[in-house]
Amino acid sequence: MSKTLPILIEINVGGEDAKSGTAPASQELEKILLAAPRWGSLRIRGLMTVPPYSEDMEGARSFFRQLREIRDQIAARRLPAIAMDVLSMGMSHDFEIAIEEGSTCVRVGTAIFGERTKA
């Protein structure tokens, strides 16, 4: 029995060294997009990002907008094995802005469970 795993490509919209993900206009991203049809068990469903932290949640808006625009550009290409229906961006402190900018998936663990304690 074959199983297909839906995945997201992480885009490092802030260019931060401490964060993972490919740069928005990188050759690496293009290689991933073109290789996707050869990955029989993986299906690219969309993009995700974590922007640079800002106390002011409006500080994330331009990064969220940038990711949505990248998603729209990729979707318009109608590449095989790629569906751009998931846009994962926004966390407990900025999810409202992320939703306004088109997020379909937010991560709100801190809002639900509270701050994590460091061990």
N, C-alpha and C positions, 0 to 999 in steps of 0.2 A: 504494500500500500504506500503510495507516494503522498507526501504532505508538502504543501506550499506554505512558506512562512512570509507574512507581510512584513516589510521593513521600511524604515525611513532613512533618508540620507541626512546626516547632520551637516549643517552649513554654519561655519564660524563667521557670522556676519560682523562681529566686532573686531575680528583679526587678533584676538587675544591669544598669546602663547600658552596660557594656562588652560585653555579649552580645546577640546577635540573638534573635529569636523574639517571639512574641506573649505577652501576659500571660495567665495561666491562665483568668481569668473575664472576659476582655475582649470587647467588641463585635466587635473585629477577628476573633477566633477564630470567633465565631458567624457572621460574614459569610463567612468562608472555608468553613465547613462547609455553609452554605446555597447557596453558589455552585458547589460542586464538581460537581454534575450538568451544569453548562454547560461544563465543561472537558473536552471530548471526548477529548483526548490525555493527560490527566492523571488518575491514580487515586490518591486518598489511601489509603495503606496503614496509617498509624499515626502515632505521635508520637515525638519525640526531644527530649532535653534534655542540657545540660551544667550540673550544679549548681555553686554556688559551691565553690571549691577549699577543702579542709580536709586538714590533715596526717593527721587521724584519719578513716579511711574511714567510720566510723560517722556522721560529720557529714553525709554525703550521703544517708543512709537516708530521712530525712523528705521530702527532695525527690524521691527515686525513688518513694516511696510515694504522694506527691501526684500525680505524673505517671500512675502506674498507676490511681489513682482517677479522674482526668480521662478516661483512656482508657476505663475501664469505663463511665463515665457516657455518653460519646459512643457507644460500642458499643451500649449499651442502647437508644439512640434509633433504631437501624437506619436511618440516613440513606442515601439513594441515592448511589451512586458513592463510598462511604466504607467501607473495611474496616479495622477496628482490630486487625489481626493482628500488627503490628510495633510493638514498644516498644523504641526505641533509647536506651539509657542505660547509662552505665558506661564507664570508661576504665581504663587499665593499673593505676592506683592504687586503684580502688574497684569494679572489676567484680564481685567476689564479692558485695558488698552489693547491687549492681544486679540480679544474677541472683536473689538471694534475694527481691527485691522485684518480680520478674516480667519483667526485661529479656529480650528475644528477640534482641537484637543489641548487642554490645559492641565498643568500639574499643580495641584493645590494641597499637597500633603501637610505643609506647615499650617495652613488655614484650618485644616481638619484636626490634626494631631498635636499642633503646637511646635515650638522650637525644639530641635534635637539637642540633647546634651552631648558634649564631647567626652569620649571615654578616656 
